[in-house]
Amino acid sequence: MTAALLTAALEYSRRGMSIIPIGRDKKPLVKWASYQTRRAGEPQLRTWFARGDVTGEAVILGPVSGNLYCRDFDDHATYSAWCDERQL
């Protein structure tokens, strides 16, 4: 799984996104505040994703990732209500 995560992290980084590793509890495995303004380079990503406790990756949203933003809905009903309010 770690090799696949590294491959994805490198691809996201090549596309201009700031990526950090996360663990089982979806919490960052690194101090990530500085990655809100700069992206980790390939050597850093390779070091991080070689760790045995990495179970996923997170994208730091906002300007550092090309102004990427997302909406996160915890269930379909909430998403449907959001769509209905916007007549989507």
MDTraj code that builds the backbone (N, CA, C; nanometers):
import mdtraj as md
import numpy as np

residues = "MET THR ALA ALA LEU LEU THR ALA ALA LEU GLU TYR SER ARG ARG GLY MET SER ILE ILE PRO ILE GLY ARG ASP LYS LYS PRO LEU VAL LYS TRP ALA SER TYR GLN THR ARG ARG ALA GLY GLU PRO GLN LEU ARG THR TRP PHE ALA ARG GLY ASP VAL THR GLY GLU ALA VAL ILE LEU GLY PRO VAL SER GLY ASN LEU TYR CYS ARG ASP PHE ASP ASP HIS ALA THR TYR SER ALA TRP CYS ASP GLU ARG GLN LEU".split()
xyz = np.array([
    [0.0814, -0.1193, 0.0000],
    [0.0000, 0.0000, 0.0000],
    [0.0859, 0.1260, 0.0000],
    [0.1973, 0.1248, 0.0690],
    [0.2813, 0.2441, 0.0776],
    [0.3328, 0.2861, -0.0597],
    [0.3699, 0.1897, -0.1441],
    [0.4187, 0.2245, -0.2787],
    [0.3093, 0.2945, -0.3586],
    [0.1869, 0.2460, -0.3484],
    [0.0754, 0.3084, -0.4202],
    [0.0496, 0.4491, -0.3663],
    [0.0596, 0.4652, -0.2350],
    [0.0403, 0.5980, -0.1761],
    [0.1493, 0.6937, -0.2218],
    [0.2728, 0.6462, -0.2266],
    [0.3830, 0.7307, -0.2735],
    [0.3598, 0.7705, -0.4184],
    [0.3225, 0.6766, -0.5016],
    [0.2968, 0.7068, -0.6425],
    [0.1890, 0.8140, -0.6557],
    [0.0818, 0.8000, -0.5793],
    [-0.0260, 0.8991, -0.5842],
    [0.0213, 1.0335, -0.5314],
    [0.0960, 1.0328, -0.4216],
    [0.1452, 1.1588, -0.3634],
    [0.2356, 1.2320, -0.4625],
    [0.3230, 1.1599, -0.5293],
    [0.4121, 1.2225, -0.6277],
    [0.3326, 1.2800, -0.7445],
    [0.2300, 1.2091, -0.7877],
    [0.1477, 1.2582, -0.8986],
    [0.0698, 1.3828, -0.8571],
    [0.0109, 1.3799, -0.7384],
    [-0.0601, 1.4990, -0.6902],
    [0.0365, 1.6170, -0.6788],
    [0.1559, 1.5912, -0.6302],
    [0.2558, 1.6974, -0.6173],
    [0.2923, 1.7542, -0.7547],
    [0.3093, 1.6671, -0.8524],
    [0.3402, 1.7124, -0.9889],
    [0.2278, 1.7988, -1.0457],
    [0.1076, 1.7760, -0.9976],
    [-0.0078, 1.8552, -1.0421],
    [-0.0252, 1.9828, -0.9610],
    [0.0718, 2.0097, -0.8712],
    [0.0714, 2.1357, -0.7984],
    [0.0038, 2.1344, -0.6633],
    [-0.0183, 2.0161, -0.6065],
    [-0.0853, 2.0075, -0.4770],
    [0.0150, 1.9822, -0.3645],
    [-0.0143, 2.0364, -0.2474],
    [0.0664, 2.0144, -0.1279],
    [0.0127, 1.8896, -0.0568],
    [0.0966, 1.7888, -0.0403],
    [0.0565, 1.6577, 0.0114],
    [0.1307, 1.6269, 0.1411],
    [0.0590, 1.5671, 0.2369],
    [0.1222, 1.5179, 0.3597],
    [0.0699, 1.3778, 0.3888],
    [0.1464, 1.2974, 0.4630],
    [0.1000, 1.1636, 0.4999],
    [0.0096, 1.1683, 0.6226],
    [-0.0869, 1.0762, 0.6248],
    [-0.1730, 1.0635, 0.7417],
    [-0.1727, 0.9186, 0.7899],
    [-0.2125, 0.8998, 0.9154],
    [-0.2179, 0.7669, 0.9748],
    [-0.3593, 0.7129, 0.9800],
    [-0.3748, 0.5998, 1.0500],
    [-0.5042, 0.5326, 1.0601],
    [-0.6165, 0.6216, 1.1099],
    [-0.5846, 0.7105, 1.1998],
    [-0.6865, 0.7974, 1.2587],
    [-0.7117, 0.9227, 1.1755],
    [-0.6569, 0.9264, 1.0549],
    [-0.6694, 1.0386, 0.9611],
    [-0.6014, 1.1649, 1.0142],
    [-0.5099, 1.1479, 1.1070],
    [-0.4357, 1.2626, 1.1592],
    [-0.3007, 1.2704, 1.0896],
    [-0.2508, 1.3926, 1.0688],
    [-0.1204, 1.4093, 1.0035],
    [-0.0094, 1.3396, 1.0808],
    [0.0824, 1.2804, 1.0072],
    [0.1989, 1.2152, 1.0684],
    [0.3195, 1.3080, 1.0726],
    [0.3025, 1.4296, 1.0241],
    [0.4102, 1.5285, 1.0233],
    [0.3536, 1.6623, 1.0686],
    [0.4421, 1.7490, 1.1143],
    [0.3994, 1.8862, 1.1431],
    [0.3753, 1.9520, 1.0078],
    [0.2529, 1.9978, 0.9873],
    [0.2147, 2.0356, 0.8522],
    [0.1904, 2.1840, 0.8307],
    [0.2015, 2.2652, 0.9332],
    [0.1703, 2.4078, 0.9178],
    [0.2509, 2.4735, 0.8062],
    [0.3790, 2.4401, 0.7953],
    [0.4616, 2.5042, 0.6922],
    [0.4203, 2.4631, 0.5510],
    [0.3504, 2.3493, 0.5386],
    [0.3085, 2.3027, 0.4065],
    [0.1788, 2.3684, 0.3609],
    [0.1318, 2.4669, 0.4400],
    [0.0203, 2.5502, 0.3970],
    [0.0701, 2.6610, 0.3039],
    [0.2012, 2.6833, 0.3048],
    [0.2581, 2.7893, 0.2202],
    [0.3665, 2.7387, 0.1254],
    [0.4081, 2.6153, 0.1424],
    [0.5068, 2.5568, 0.0503],
    [0.4795, 2.4081, 0.0359],
    [0.5148, 2.3530, -0.0785],
    [0.4930, 2.2105, -0.1024],
    [0.6198, 2.1323, -0.0700],
    [0.6020, 2.0131, -0.0187],
    [0.7157, 1.9239, 0.0053],
    [0.7717, 1.8797, -0.1292],
    [0.9031, 1.8668, -0.1359],
    [0.9670, 1.8183, -0.2578],
    [0.9630, 1.6668, -0.2653],
    [1.0031, 1.6138, -0.3788],
    [1.0011, 1.4688, -0.3985],
    [1.0834, 1.3944, -0.2943],
    [1.2064, 1.4399, -0.2596],
    [1.2816, 1.3663, -0.1571],
    [1.2066, 1.3581, -0.0232],
    [1.1417, 1.4671, 0.0154],
    [1.0662, 1.4673, 0.1413],
    [0.9480, 1.3724, 0.1335],
    [0.8766, 1.3749, 0.0223],
    [0.7629, 1.2841, 0.0055],
    [0.8087, 1.1386, 0.0112],
    [0.9205, 1.1076, -0.0527],
    [0.9720, 0.9707, -0.0496],
    [1.0071, 0.9277, 0.0932],
    [1.0646, 1.0174, 0.1702],
    [1.0977, 0.9863, 0.3102],
    [0.9710, 0.9626, 0.3908],
    [0.8761, 1.0535, 0.3777],
    [0.7515, 1.0386, 0.4528],
    [0.6790, 0.9097, 0.4194],
    [0.6636, 0.8807, 0.2917],
    [0.5827, 0.7668, 0.2511],
    [0.6565, 0.6337, 0.2620],
    [0.7807, 0.6368, 0.3074],
    [0.8540, 0.5138, 0.3379],
    [0.8230, 0.4665, 0.4801],
    [0.7607, 0.5515, 0.5603],
    [0.7256, 0.5163, 0.6972],
    [0.6234, 0.4030, 0.6969],
    [0.6323, 0.3173, 0.7944],
    [0.5404, 0.2042, 0.8032],
    [0.4019, 0.2388, 0.8549],
    [0.3860, 0.3574, 0.9137],
    [0.2571, 0.3922, 0.9731],
    [0.1695, 0.4792, 0.8828],
    [0.2110, 0.5009, 0.7598],
    [0.1324, 0.5820, 0.6661],
    [0.0182, 0.4969, 0.6104],
    [-0.1038, 0.5463, 0.6258],
    [-0.2198, 0.4743, 0.5732],
    [-0.2981, 0.5564, 0.4717],
    [-0.2560, 0.6815, 0.4508],
    [-0.3252, 0.7666, 0.3555],
    [-0.2497, 0.8948, 0.3328],
    [-0.3098, 0.9808, 0.2579],
    [-0.2480, 1.1100, 0.2296],
    [-0.3554, 1.2171, 0.2351],
    [-0.3117, 1.3372, 0.2619],
    [-0.4029, 1.4507, 0.2669],
    [-0.3498, 1.5600, 0.1765],
    [-0.4418, 1.6309, 0.1158],
    [-0.4073, 1.7461, 0.0334],
    [-0.4328, 1.8706, 0.1173],
    [-0.3331, 1.9575, 0.1255],
    [-0.3507, 2.0860, 0.1919],
    [-0.4207, 2.1765, 0.0907],
    [-0.5381, 2.2216, 0.1252],
    [-0.6175, 2.3012, 0.0317],
    [-0.5772, 2.4483, 0.0350],
    [-0.6268, 2.5238, -0.0593],
    [-0.6033, 2.6673, -0.0633],
    [-0.4949, 2.7068, -0.1611],
    [-0.4376, 2.8252, -0.1422],
    [-0.3404, 2.8796, -0.2371],
    [-0.2206, 2.7884, -0.2649],
    [-0.1717, 2.7176, -0.1640],
    [-0.0537, 2.6334, -0.1838],
    [-0.0795, 2.5202, -0.2827],
    [-0.2056, 2.4856, -0.3014],
    [-0.2431, 2.3799, -0.3955],
    [-0.3225, 2.4361, -0.5133],
    [-0.2824, 2.5539, -0.5572],
    [-0.3466, 2.6140, -0.6744],
    [-0.4893, 2.6584, -0.6478],
    [-0.5165, 2.7013, -0.5245],
    [-0.6504, 2.7452, -0.4839],
    [-0.7533, 2.6327, -0.4906],
    [-0.7092, 2.5121, -0.4622],
    [-0.7982, 2.3966, -0.4589],
    [-0.8812, 2.4007, -0.3309],
    [-1.0111, 2.3820, -0.3471],
    [-1.1027, 2.3769, -0.2336],
    [-1.1950, 2.2585, -0.2536],
    [-1.2566, 2.2116, -0.1460],
    [-1.3531, 2.1029, -0.1591],
    [-1.4635, 2.1191, -0.0557],
    [-1.5719, 2.0521, -0.0809],
    [-1.6807, 2.0428, 0.0156],
    [-1.6827, 1.8988, 0.0643],
    [-1.6992, 1.8813, 0.1938],
    [-1.6965, 1.7479, 0.2538],
    [-1.8305, 1.7232, 0.3222],
    [-1.9011, 1.6221, 0.2764],
    [-2.0298, 1.5868, 0.3337],
    [-2.0165, 1.4507, 0.4013],
    [-2.0676, 1.4406, 0.5220],
    [-2.0564, 1.3157, 0.5969],
    [-2.1624, 1.2132, 0.5609],
    [-2.2683, 1.2568, 0.4969],
    [-2.3704, 1.1616, 0.4547],
    [-2.4452, 1.2170, 0.3332],
    [-2.5151, 1.1288, 0.2661],
    [-2.5834, 1.1659, 0.1423],
    [-2.6963, 1.2655, 0.1682],
    [-2.7659, 1.2537, 0.2809],
    [-2.8770, 1.3445, 0.3110],
    [-2.8289, 1.4893, 0.3205],
    [-2.7145, 1.5095, 0.3829],
    [-2.6585, 1.6439, 0.3950],
    [-2.6207, 1.6984, 0.2580],
    [-2.5605, 1.6135, 0.1769],
    [-2.5249, 1.6543, 0.0407],
    [-2.6509, 1.6897, -0.0393],
    [-2.7540, 1.6054, -0.0286],
    [-2.8786, 1.6307, -0.1018],
    [-2.9420, 1.7629, -0.0598],
    [-2.9404, 1.7901, 0.0697],
    [-2.9965, 1.9166, 0.1194],
    [-2.9176, 2.0345, 0.0648],
    [-2.7862, 2.0221, 0.0617],
    [-2.7013, 2.1285, 0.0073],
    [-2.7361, 2.1526, -0.1400],
    [-2.7509, 2.0460, -0.2165],
    [-2.7870, 2.0569, -0.3586],
    [-2.9248, 2.1206, -0.3753],
    [-3.0196, 2.0767, -0.2932],
    [-3.1552, 2.1312, -0.3030],
    [-3.1565, 2.2824, -0.2768],
    [-3.0806, 2.3269, -0.1777],
    [-3.0742, 2.4690, -0.1447],
    [-3.0205, 2.5512, -0.2622],
    [-2.9373, 2.4904, -0.3427],
    [-2.8744, 2.5584, -0.4554],
    [-2.9405, 2.5245, -0.5882],
    [-3.0447, 2.4465, -0.5809],
    [-3.1186, 2.4004, -0.7002],
    [-3.0268, 2.3329, -0.8010],
    [-2.9411, 2.2464, -0.7482],
    [-2.8489, 2.1712, -0.8345],
    [-2.9050, 2.0363, -0.8717],
])
top = md.Topology()
chain = top.add_chain()
for i, resn in enumerate(residues, 1):
    res = top.add_residue(resn, chain, resSeq=i)
    for name in ("N", "CA", "C"):
        top.add_atom(name, md.element.get_by_symbol(name[0]), res)
traj = md.Trajectory(xyz[None], top)
